[in-house]
Every structure is written in structure tokens, then in C-alpha cells.
Amino acid sequence: MSHDPNAEFDQSVLDKIDLSPIGALPATPAYQDALKRLYASRQVYAHADHKGGHVTARSLARSPNFHAHNLEAFIAGRVSEAELETNGSIYERYVQALAPGLRARAESLRTAVIGKPHHHRAKQGAAEVHDPLHMLFLVPGAGPNPGLPGNYLHGSVFHVGPDDTTGRWEIHIHDSEDGACIHGVPARSDALAKLEEILGCAPFHLAEIEELGFRMT
């Protein structure tokens, strides 16, 4: 049994947020104090789709992750990079899973989300020397800013360097704006293992995964 004198009220606040279609709460001191506690304990995040609204971590736990449908086979070595589901296809599945009213905004962000990994491609003079793997994934959560439509973070796994035997592998995870977490490892197998760990942790706030070796930027 909890000895926290605020526990019962905080639970009722979580229930009230979940029952509201826009995650709204009364602007009374008691509710605002409860919100501060729930945000501090990462039980509540800013709502991505309703300004001033809130969304509970427990409700986001019912939201699916989006990644290459054949990721497991790729990790096991049964399919090649060329056979991986494309980022465009992954993003399309995410868009179609959203409520119809959210899809137009998600579509407007498609190029920004999918295009980000291309900024990290290694160059040698004017020529691109390596077209590295960059694999998109989306998980429910938030960062310093709200997430994408549907309360999603977006990330990618990609290689930095002239070839797979040099350089490093990185995982970047972003909210809807400039909030980001980064993790770098020397080998692809390490990056894919970290990706599996991240997928298993969702939903989360970006600050929470610093414990997994990520750093906020």
C-alpha cells in the first residue's frame, strides 16, 4: 500500500487525462501541483496533438512501434541491407496507423523525418564515398518538445565513415523539433542490439534513456 499522500489524487489525475480527448485538466492549483509531480516522474508528457494538453505514459504503452518489418531477420543475418523495408514504407505504415485527422500533418513532416539521416553521409571532396545504411524507427514518447503526430519520437540507425570496417555506428532519436539523444558504438551488431533495447523501452522521454548510454544534445 502506498504511503504517498498524493498517490490517490495523482492516480485520479492520470485517469482524467486518459478520459479527455485532448488531455485537458482543470487549471486549479491542486491539479497543477499534481501535473508537476507526474511530469517529474515521467508518467505524463506534453500532448503532441493538442497544445496545452497532456498524455499519459500508460496510454502510450498501447501504441505500436514502427520499424523495418523484417528487422528481426536482418539482425539474424537472414536478409541483407538491400532487402530491408524502406524508410518510406515504414513511415507510410506509421501515417496510416494515425487517426485520419493527424495524417496531413504527419505527411508534411515526411521529408524532414526520412531525410535527416542523409545529412550524415560521409563525403570525400565532392564525391560521396559510401552510401551507409540508415534505418528509420518510430516509438511513442516525448522529449524537450512534444513528439510527432500521435505522440511519436523518430530515430535512425546509420553508419558514419568510408566503409563498414571503419568509422562508427550511431543511433539518433528526435522529438518533433530539435530535441535529440545520440548514442555511438563501433560495430553494427552493437547498434542493432541497442535499437532492440530502445524498442523494448518505449514509451519514454528522451531524458530517460541517458541511463542507456545516450546523451542529450
Accessible surface in RSA format (square Angstrom, percent):
REM  Atomic radii and reference values for relative SASA: ProtOr
REM  Chains: A
REM  Algorithm: Lee & Richards
REM  Probe-radius: 1.40
REM  Slices: 20
REM RES _ NUM      All-atoms   Total-Side   Main-Chain    Non-polar    All polar
REM                ABS   REL    ABS   REL    ABS   REL    ABS   REL    ABS   REL
RES MET A   1   224.65 116.3 149.62  99.0  75.03 178.7 128.25 109.0  96.41 127.7
RES SER A   2    72.01  60.8  40.90  54.6  31.11  71.7  42.96  91.5  29.05  40.7
RES HIS A   3   176.92  96.7 146.46 101.8  30.46  77.9 107.07 110.4  69.84  81.3
RES ASP A   4    72.28  50.6  56.16  55.9  16.11  38.1  25.89  60.9  46.39  46.3
RES PRO A   5   127.51  92.9  88.00  80.2  39.51 143.6 101.45  83.8  26.05 161.9
RES ASN A   6    52.37  36.1  51.55  49.8   0.82   2.0   0.82   2.0  51.55  49.8
RES ALA A   7    34.16  31.4  25.62  39.5   8.54  19.4  29.87  42.1   4.29  11.4
RES GLU A   8   152.78  87.7 143.38 108.5   9.40  22.4  61.85 119.6  90.93  74.2
RES PHE A   9    70.34  35.2  64.93  40.2   5.41  14.1  68.55  41.6   1.79   5.1
RES ASP A  10    15.45  10.8  15.45  15.4   0.00   0.0   7.41  17.4   8.04   8.0
RES GLN A  11    83.56  46.7  82.06  60.0   1.50   3.6  40.10  85.4  43.46  33.0
RES SER A  12    50.87  43.0  43.78  58.4   7.08  16.3  42.46  90.4   8.41  11.8
RES VAL A  13     0.00   0.0   0.00   0.0   0.00   0.0   0.00   0.0   0.00   0.0
RES LEU A  14    10.39   5.8  10.39   7.4   0.00   0.0  10.39   7.3   0.00   0.0
RES ASP A  15    57.91  40.6  56.31  56.0   1.61   3.8  20.90  49.2  37.02  36.9
RES LYS A  16    85.53  41.7  82.44  50.6   3.08   7.3  32.78  29.5  52.75  56.2
RES ILE A  17     4.37   2.5   2.07   1.5   2.31   5.6   2.07   1.5   2.31   6.3
RES ASP A  18    55.82  39.1  23.00  22.9  32.82  77.6  21.79  51.3  34.03  33.9
RES LEU A  19   151.80  84.5 124.63  89.2  27.17  68.3 127.36  89.4  24.44  65.8
RES SER A  20    27.23  23.0  13.79  18.4  13.44  31.0  15.07  32.1  12.17  17.0
RES PRO A  21   121.71  88.7  92.74  84.5  28.97 105.3 106.34  87.8  15.37  95.5
RES ILE A  22    83.36  47.4  83.07  61.9   0.28   0.7  83.07  59.8   0.28   0.8
RES GLY A  23     1.92   2.4   0.00   N/A   1.92   2.4   1.34   3.7   0.58   1.3
RES ALA A  24    42.00  38.6  36.20  55.9   5.81  13.2  38.34  54.0   3.67   9.7
RES LEU A  25    28.48  15.9   0.96   0.7  27.52  69.2   4.46   3.1  24.02  64.6
RES PRO A  26    48.65  35.5  36.36  33.1  12.29  44.7  48.17  39.8   0.48   3.0
RES ALA A  27    93.69  86.1  62.78  96.9  30.91  70.3  63.95  90.1  29.74  78.8
RES THR A  28    61.21  43.5  59.53  60.3   1.69   4.0  59.55  80.0   1.66   2.5
RES PRO A  29   107.23  78.2 100.88  92.0   6.35  23.1 106.99  88.3   0.24   1.5
RES ALA A  30    56.07  51.6  45.44  70.1  10.63  24.2  53.14  74.8   2.93   7.8
RES TYR A  31    44.29  20.7  44.29  25.2   0.00   0.0  17.71  13.3  26.58  32.8
RES GLN A  32    68.65  38.4  67.96  49.7   0.69   1.6  30.16  64.2  38.50  29.2
RES ASP A  33    68.50  48.0  66.91  66.6   1.59   3.8  14.40  33.9  54.10  54.0
RES ALA A  34     0.00   0.0   0.00   0.0   0.00   0.0   0.00   0.0   0.00   0.0
RES LEU A  35    11.01   6.1  11.00   7.9   0.01   0.0  11.01   7.7   0.00   0.0
RES LYS A  36   143.23  69.9 132.34  81.2  10.89  25.9  88.37  79.5  54.87  58.4
RES ARG A  37    78.09  32.8  69.63  35.5   8.46  20.2  53.15  72.6  24.94  15.1
RES LEU A  38     1.91   1.1   1.90   1.4   0.02   0.0   1.91   1.3   0.00   0.0
RES TYR A  39    68.59  32.0  66.90  38.1   1.70   4.4  63.32  47.6   5.27   6.5
RES ALA A  40    83.37  76.7  49.03  75.7  34.33  78.1  60.73  85.5  22.64  60.0
RES SER A  41    61.14  51.7  32.95  44.0  28.19  64.9  43.32  92.2  17.82  25.0
RES ARG A  42    81.88  34.4  75.29  38.4   6.59  15.7  13.49  18.4  68.40  41.5
RES GLN A  43    75.03  42.0  73.05  53.4   1.98   4.7  24.38  51.9  50.65  38.4
RES VAL A  44     0.89   0.6   0.00   0.0   0.89   2.1   0.00   0.0   0.89   2.4
RES TYR A  45     5.62   2.6   3.96   2.3   1.66   4.3   3.57   2.7   2.05   2.5
RES ALA A  46    38.96  35.8  35.98  55.5   2.98   6.8  35.98  50.7   2.98   7.9
RES HIS A  47    26.63  14.6  20.46  14.2   6.16  15.8   6.69   6.9  19.93  23.2
RES ALA A  48    14.43  13.3   0.00   0.0  14.43  32.8   0.04   0.1  14.39  38.1
RES ASP A  49    34.81  24.4   6.08   6.0  28.73  67.9   8.44  19.9  26.36  26.3
RES HIS A  50    65.10  35.6  59.78  41.5   5.33  13.6  38.84  40.0  26.26  30.6
RES LYS A  51   218.08 106.4 175.10 107.4  42.98 102.3 125.13 112.6  92.94  99.0
RES GLY A  52    67.15  82.8   0.00   N/A  67.15  82.8  42.32 116.1  24.83  55.6
RES GLY A  53     6.43   7.9   0.00   N/A   6.43   7.9   2.97   8.1   3.47   7.8
RES HIS A  54    26.61  14.5  25.46  17.7   1.15   2.9  18.08  18.6   8.53   9.9
RES VAL A  55    14.01   9.2  12.72  11.5   1.29   3.1  14.01  12.2   0.00   0.0
RES THR A  56     0.48   0.3   0.27   0.3   0.21   0.5   0.27   0.4   0.21   0.3
RES ALA A  57    20.56  18.9  19.59  30.2   0.97   2.2  19.82  27.9   0.73   1.9
RES ARG A  58    91.65  38.5  77.95  39.7  13.70  32.6  60.57  82.8  31.09  18.8
RES SER A  59    21.96  18.6  15.95  21.3   6.01  13.8  13.84  29.5   8.11  11.4
RES LEU A  60     7.28   4.1   7.28   5.2   0.00   0.0   7.28   5.1   0.00   0.0
RES ALA A  61    65.71  60.4  36.93  57.0  28.78  65.5  38.42  54.1  27.29  72.3
RES ARG A  62   184.16  77.3 149.28  76.1  34.88  83.0  79.57 108.7 104.59  63.4
RES SER A  63    33.91  28.7  20.67  27.6  13.24  30.5   5.38  11.5  28.53  40.0
RES PRO A  64    75.93  55.3  64.83  59.1  11.10  40.3  75.93  62.7   0.00   0.0
RES ASN A  65    49.46  34.1  29.99  29.0  19.47  46.9   4.72  11.4  44.74  43.2
RES PHE A  66    12.43   6.2  12.06   7.5   0.37   1.0  12.43   7.5   0.00   0.0
RES HIS A  67    52.50  28.7  50.57  35.2   1.93   4.9  28.05  28.9  24.46  28.5
RES ALA A  68     0.00   0.0   0.00   0.0   0.00   0.0   0.00   0.0   0.00   0.0
RES HIS A  69   131.94  72.1  98.73  68.6  33.21  85.0  71.41  73.6  60.53  70.4
RES ASN A  70    22.34  15.4  17.77  17.2   4.57  11.0  14.94  36.0   7.39   7.1
RES LEU A  71     6.35   3.5   6.28   4.5   0.07   0.2   6.28   4.4   0.07   0.2
RES GLU A  72   133.58  76.7 128.36  97.1   5.23  12.4  46.58  90.1  87.00  71.0
RES ALA A  73    16.75  15.4  15.83  24.4   0.92   2.1  15.83  22.3   0.92   2.4
RES PHE A  74     5.12   2.6   2.10   1.3   3.03   7.9   2.10   1.3   3.03   8.7
RES ILE A  75    58.86  33.5  34.85  26.0  24.00  57.9  35.09  25.3  23.77  64.5
RES ALA A  76    59.64  54.8  22.16  34.2  37.48  85.3  32.82  46.2  26.83  71.1
RES GLY A  77    62.55  77.1   0.00   N/A  62.55  77.1  30.10  82.6  32.45  72.7
RES ARG A  78   160.23  67.3 126.17  64.3  34.06  81.1  70.07  95.8  90.16  54.6
RES VAL A  79    34.03  22.4  25.09  22.7   8.94  21.5  28.67  24.9   5.36  14.5
RES SER A  80    56.95  48.1  47.38  63.2   9.58  22.1  49.65 105.7   7.30  10.2
RES GLU A  81    66.13  38.0  53.34  40.4  12.79  30.5  24.85  48.1  41.28  33.7
RES ALA A  82   100.24  92.2  58.41  90.1  41.83  95.1  71.09 100.1  29.15  77.2
RES GLU A  83   104.97  60.3  85.18  64.4  19.79  47.1  39.09  75.6  65.88  53.8
RES LEU A  84    16.13   9.0   7.17   5.1   8.96  22.5   7.17   5.0   8.96  24.1
RES GLU A  85    19.28  11.1   6.89   5.2  12.39  29.5  12.09  23.4   7.19   5.9
RES THR A  86    90.20  64.2  82.56  83.7   7.64  18.2  79.49 106.8  10.71  16.2
RES ASN A  87    16.13  11.1  11.41  11.0   4.72  11.4   6.32  15.2   9.81   9.5
RES GLY A  88    29.23  36.0   0.00   N/A  29.23  36.0  23.43  64.3   5.80  13.0
RES SER A  89    44.77  37.8  36.62  48.9   8.15  18.8  23.42  49.9  21.35  29.9
RES ILE A  90     0.00   0.0   0.00   0.0   0.00   0.0   0.00   0.0   0.00   0.0
RES TYR A  91     0.00   0.0   0.00   0.0   0.00   0.0   0.00   0.0   0.00   0.0
RES GLU A  92    63.64  36.5  63.64  48.1   0.00   0.0  39.02  75.5  24.62  20.1
RES ARG A  93    89.96  37.8  82.91  42.3   7.05  16.8  60.23  82.3  29.74  18.0
RES TYR A  94     0.19   0.1   0.19   0.1   0.00   0.0   0.19   0.1   0.00   0.0
RES VAL A  95     1.47   1.0   1.47   1.3   0.00   0.0   1.47   1.3   0.00   0.0
RES GLN A  96    93.77  52.4  81.51  59.6  12.26  29.2  37.63  80.1  56.14  42.6
RES ALA A  97    65.43  60.2  24.02  37.1  41.41  94.2  35.12  49.5  30.31  80.3
RES LEU A  98    12.86   7.2   8.15   5.8   4.71  11.8  10.61   7.5   2.25   6.1
RES ALA A  99    58.66  53.9  45.40  70.1  13.26  30.2  52.12  73.4   6.55  17.3
RES PRO A 100   102.86  75.0  89.36  81.5  13.50  49.1  89.70  74.1  13.15  81.7
RES GLY A 101    73.76  91.0   0.00   N/A  73.76  91.0  42.27 116.0  31.50  70.5
RES LEU A 102    45.95  25.6  45.39  32.5   0.55   1.4  45.95  32.3   0.00   0.0
RES ARG A 103    72.86  30.6  72.86  37.1   0.00   0.0  20.02  27.4  52.83  32.0
RES ALA A 104    81.01  74.5  66.43 102.5  14.58  33.2  73.49 103.5   7.52  19.9
RES ARG A 105   105.11  44.1  97.85  49.9   7.26  17.3  58.67  80.2  46.43  28.1
RES ALA A 106     0.00   0.0   0.00   0.0   0.00   0.0   0.00   0.0   0.00   0.0
RES GLU A 107    73.98  42.5  62.04  46.9  11.93  28.4  38.39  74.3  35.59  29.1
RES SER A 108    86.23  72.9  47.50  63.4  38.74  89.2  50.64 107.8  35.59  49.9
RES LEU A 109    42.34  23.6  42.31  30.3   0.03   0.1  42.34  29.7   0.00   0.0
RES ARG A 110    56.22  23.6  56.22  28.7   0.00   0.0  35.25  48.2  20.97  12.7
RES THR A 111   113.47  80.7 106.88 108.4   6.59  15.7  77.56 104.2  35.91  54.3
RES ALA A 112    53.97  49.6  41.03  63.3  12.94  29.4  51.96  73.2   2.01   5.3
RES VAL A 113     4.77   3.1   2.74   2.5   2.03   4.9   2.74   2.4   2.03   5.5
RES ILE A 114    30.92  17.6  30.49  22.7   0.43   1.0  30.92  22.3   0.00   0.0
RES GLY A 115    18.43  22.7   0.00   N/A  18.43  22.7  17.30  47.5   1.13   2.5
RES LYS A 116    65.74  32.1  64.99  39.9   0.75   1.8  22.45  20.2  43.29  46.1
RES PRO A 117     5.83   4.3   2.20   2.0   3.63  13.2   3.25   2.7   2.58  16.1
RES HIS A 118    75.19  41.1  65.16  45.3  10.04  25.7  46.99  48.4  28.21  32.8
RES HIS A 119   150.83  82.4 113.56  78.9  37.28  95.4  79.28  81.7  71.56  83.3
RES HIS A 120    64.10  35.0  52.84  36.7  11.27  28.8  32.97  34.0  31.14  36.2
RES ARG A 121    50.10  21.0  39.55  20.2  10.56  25.1   3.76   5.1  46.34  28.1
RES ALA A 122    21.99  20.2  12.58  19.4   9.41  21.4  21.52  30.3   0.47   1.3
RES LYS A 123   133.44  65.1 101.43  62.2  32.01  76.2  65.30  58.8  68.14  72.6
RES GLN A 124   129.56  72.4 119.08  87.0  10.48  25.0  36.01  76.6  93.55  70.9
RES GLY A 125    74.87  92.3   0.00   N/A  74.87  92.3  45.85 125.8  29.03  65.0
RES ALA A 126   113.56 104.4  69.79 107.7  43.76  99.6  80.10 112.8  33.45  88.6
RES ALA A 127    62.84  57.8  53.96  83.3   8.88  20.2  62.16  87.5   0.68   1.8
RES GLU A 128    72.30  41.5  41.13  31.1  31.17  74.2  19.26  37.2  53.04  43.3
RES VAL A 129    61.41  40.4  27.84  25.2  33.57  80.9  35.81  31.1  25.60  69.4
RES HIS A 130    40.79  22.3  35.19  24.5   5.59  14.3  26.83  27.6  13.96  16.2
RES ASP A 131    93.01  65.2  70.08  69.8  22.93  54.2  26.19  61.6  66.82  66.6
RES PRO A 132     8.43   6.1   4.19   3.8   4.24  15.4   4.29   3.5   4.14  25.7
RES LEU A 133    18.63  10.4  10.47   7.5   8.16  20.5  16.12  11.3   2.51   6.8
RES HIS A 134    33.57  18.3  23.24  16.2  10.33  26.4  15.29  15.8  18.28  21.3
RES MET A 135     4.42   2.3   3.16   2.1   1.26   3.0   4.23   3.6   0.19   0.2
RES LEU A 136     1.97   1.1   1.97   1.4   0.00   0.0   1.97   1.4   0.00   0.0
RES PHE A 137     0.49   0.2   0.49   0.3   0.00   0.0   0.49   0.3   0.00   0.0
RES LEU A 138     0.00   0.0   0.00   0.0   0.00   0.0   0.00   0.0   0.00   0.0
RES VAL A 139     0.16   0.1   0.16   0.1   0.00   0.0   0.16   0.1   0.00   0.0
RES PRO A 140     1.62   1.2   1.62   1.5   0.00   0.0   1.62   1.3   0.00   0.0
RES GLY A 141     0.71   0.9   0.00   N/A   0.71   0.9   0.00   0.0   0.71   1.6
RES ALA A 142     3.07   2.8   3.07   4.7   0.00   0.0   3.07   4.3   0.00   0.0
RES GLY A 143     8.15  10.0   0.00   N/A   8.15  10.0   0.00   0.0   8.15  18.2
RES PRO A 144    81.12  59.1  41.32  37.7  39.79 144.7  50.47  41.7  30.64 190.4
RES ASN A 145    28.76  19.8  26.74  25.8   2.01   4.9   2.09   5.0  26.67  25.8
RES PRO A 146    46.81  34.1  46.53  42.4   0.27   1.0  46.77  38.6   0.04   0.2
RES GLY A 147     0.82   1.0   0.00   N/A   0.82   1.0   0.00   0.0   0.82   1.8
RES LEU A 148     2.25   1.3   2.25   1.6   0.00   0.0   2.25   1.6   0.00   0.0
RES PRO A 149     0.12   0.1   0.12   0.1   0.00   0.0   0.12   0.1   0.00   0.0
RES GLY A 150    14.99  18.5   0.00   N/A  14.99  18.5  10.29  28.2   4.71  10.5
RES ASN A 151     9.86   6.8   9.81   9.5   0.05   0.1   0.82   2.0   9.04   8.7
RES TYR A 152     9.23   4.3   9.23   5.2   0.00   0.0   6.54   4.9   2.69   3.3
RES LEU A 153     0.02   0.0   0.00   0.0   0.02   0.1   0.00   0.0   0.02   0.1
RES HIS A 154     7.22   3.9   7.02   4.9   0.21   0.5   0.21   0.2   7.02   8.2
RES GLY A 155     1.80   2.2   0.00   N/A   1.80   2.2   1.76   4.8   0.04   0.1
RES SER A 156     9.04   7.6   9.04  12.1   0.00   0.0   2.56   5.4   6.48   9.1
RES VAL A 157     0.00   0.0   0.00   0.0   0.00   0.0   0.00   0.0   0.00   0.0
RES PHE A 158     1.28   0.6   1.28   0.8   0.00   0.0   1.28   0.8   0.00   0.0
RES HIS A 159     1.20   0.7   0.56   0.4   0.64   1.6   0.08   0.1   1.12   1.3
RES VAL A 160    32.82  21.6  32.56  29.5   0.26   0.6  32.60  28.3   0.22   0.6
RES GLY A 161     9.10  11.2   0.00   N/A   9.10  11.2   8.19  22.5   0.91   2.0
RES PRO A 162    74.99  54.7  67.15  61.2   7.84  28.5  67.15  55.4   7.84  48.7
RES ASP A 163    58.87  41.2  58.72  58.4   0.15   0.4  31.11  73.2  27.76  27.7
RES ASP A 164    74.35  52.1  53.83  53.6  20.52  48.5  25.53  60.1  48.82  48.7
RES THR A 165   127.36  90.6  90.47  91.7  36.89  87.9  85.33 114.6  42.02  63.5
RES THR A 166    65.54  46.6  55.56  56.3   9.98  23.8  63.54  85.3   2.00   3.0
RES GLY A 167    49.57  61.1   0.00   N/A  49.57  61.1  20.66  56.7  28.91  64.7
RES ARG A 168   113.64  47.7 113.45  57.8   0.19   0.4  37.36  51.1  76.27  46.2
RES TRP A 169     4.02   1.6   4.02   1.9   0.00   0.0   1.51   0.8   2.50   4.1
RES GLU A 170    14.07   8.1  14.04  10.6   0.03   0.1   0.03   0.1  14.04  11.5
RES ILE A 171     0.27   0.2   0.27   0.2   0.00   0.0   0.27   0.2   0.00   0.0
RES HIS A 172    13.03   7.1  13.03   9.1   0.00   0.0   9.37   9.7   3.66   4.3
RES ILE A 173     0.14   0.1   0.14   0.1   0.00   0.0   0.14   0.1   0.00   0.0
RES HIS A 174    29.68  16.2  29.68  20.6   0.00   0.0  22.35  23.0   7.34   8.5
RES ASP A 175     0.17   0.1   0.00   0.0   0.17   0.4   0.00   0.0   0.17   0.2
RES SER A 176    29.65  25.1   7.97  10.6  21.69  50.0   3.49   7.4  26.16  36.7
RES GLU A 177   109.29  62.7  90.62  68.6  18.67  44.4  37.33  72.2  71.96  58.8
RES ASP A 178   119.51  83.7 100.70 100.2  18.81  44.5  45.58 107.3  73.93  73.7
RES GLY A 179     4.09   5.0   0.00   N/A   4.09   5.0   4.09  11.2   0.00   0.0
RES ALA A 180     6.86   6.3   6.86  10.6   0.00   0.0   6.86   9.7   0.00   0.0
RES CYS A 181     0.00   0.0   0.00   0.0   0.00   0.0   0.00   0.0   0.00   0.0
RES ILE A 182    28.19  16.0  27.06  20.2   1.13   2.7  27.06  19.5   1.13   3.1
RES HIS A 183    26.59  14.5  23.85  16.6   2.74   7.0  22.17  22.9   4.42   5.1
RES GLY A 184    41.93  51.7   0.00   N/A  41.93  51.7  12.34  33.9  29.59  66.3
RES VAL A 185    21.71  14.3  17.20  15.6   4.51  10.9  21.25  18.5   0.46   1.2
RES PRO A 186   109.14  79.5  90.49  82.5  18.66  67.8  92.64  76.5  16.51 102.6
RES ALA A 187    39.20  36.0  35.39  54.6   3.82   8.7  39.20  55.2   0.00   0.0
RES ARG A 188    84.58  35.5  80.70  41.1   3.88   9.2  14.83  20.3  69.75  42.3
RES SER A 189    79.23  66.9  66.35  88.6  12.88  29.7  52.44 111.7  26.79  37.5
RES ASP A 190    61.35  43.0  56.04  55.8   5.30  12.5  11.66  27.4  49.69  49.6
RES ALA A 191     0.00   0.0   0.00   0.0   0.00   0.0   0.00   0.0   0.00   0.0
RES LEU A 192     8.25   4.6   8.25   5.9   0.00   0.0   8.25   5.8   0.00   0.0
RES ALA A 193    56.94  52.4  48.67  75.1   8.28  18.8  50.77  71.5   6.17  16.4
RES LYS A 194    34.65  16.9  32.71  20.1   1.94   4.6  13.99  12.6  20.66  22.0
RES LEU A 195     0.63   0.3   0.63   0.4   0.00   0.0   0.63   0.4   0.00   0.0
RES GLU A 196    88.77  51.0  78.07  59.1  10.70  25.5  24.57  47.5  64.19  52.4
RES GLU A 197    71.34  41.0  59.41  44.9  11.93  28.4  33.21  64.2  38.13  31.1
RES ILE A 198     0.00   0.0   0.00   0.0   0.00   0.0   0.00   0.0   0.00   0.0
RES LEU A 199    22.78  12.7  16.83  12.0   5.96  15.0  17.08  12.0   5.70  15.4
RES GLY A 200    68.49  84.5   0.00   N/A  68.49  84.5  36.52 100.2  31.96  71.6
RES CYS A 201    55.14  41.7  34.79  38.8  20.35  47.8  13.87  35.1  41.28  44.5
RES ALA A 202    23.94  22.0   1.05   1.6  22.89  52.1   1.06   1.5  22.88  60.6
RES PRO A 203    26.40  19.2  13.93  12.7  12.47  45.3  13.93  11.5  12.47  77.5
RES PHE A 204     5.51   2.8   5.51   3.4   0.00   0.0   5.51   3.3   0.00   0.0
RES HIS A 205    23.31  12.7  23.31  16.2   0.00   0.0  14.28  14.7   9.03  10.5
RES LEU A 206     0.00   0.0   0.00   0.0   0.00   0.0   0.00   0.0   0.00   0.0
RES ALA A 207    28.54  26.2  19.91  30.7   8.63  19.6  20.07  28.3   8.47  22.4
RES GLU A 208    66.30  38.1  52.27  39.5  14.03  33.4  24.48  47.4  41.82  34.1
RES ILE A 209     3.32   1.9   3.11   2.3   0.20   0.5   3.32   2.4   0.00   0.0
RES GLU A 210    84.41  48.5  69.68  52.7  14.73  35.1  19.43  37.6  64.98  53.1
RES GLU A 211   165.14  94.8 126.48  95.7  38.65  92.0  51.68 100.0 113.46  92.6
RES LEU A 212    41.08  22.9  33.52  24.0   7.56  19.0  39.06  27.4   2.01   5.4
RES GLY A 213    48.03  59.2   0.00   N/A  48.03  59.2  29.57  81.2  18.46  41.3
RES PHE A 214     6.88   3.4   0.00   0.0   6.88  17.9   0.04   0.0   6.84  19.6
RES ARG A 215   146.11  61.3 144.38  73.6   1.73   4.1  62.60  85.6  83.51  50.6
RES MET A 216    60.06  31.1  38.03  25.2  22.03  52.4  38.13  32.4  21.93  29.1
RES THR A 217    88.26  62.8  31.44  31.9  56.82 135.4  59.08  79.4  29.18  44.1
END  Absolute sums over single chains surface
CHAIN  1 A    10838.5       8239.1       2599.4       6278.2       4560.3
END  Absolute sums over all chains
TOTAL         10838.5       8239.1       2599.4       6278.2       4560.3
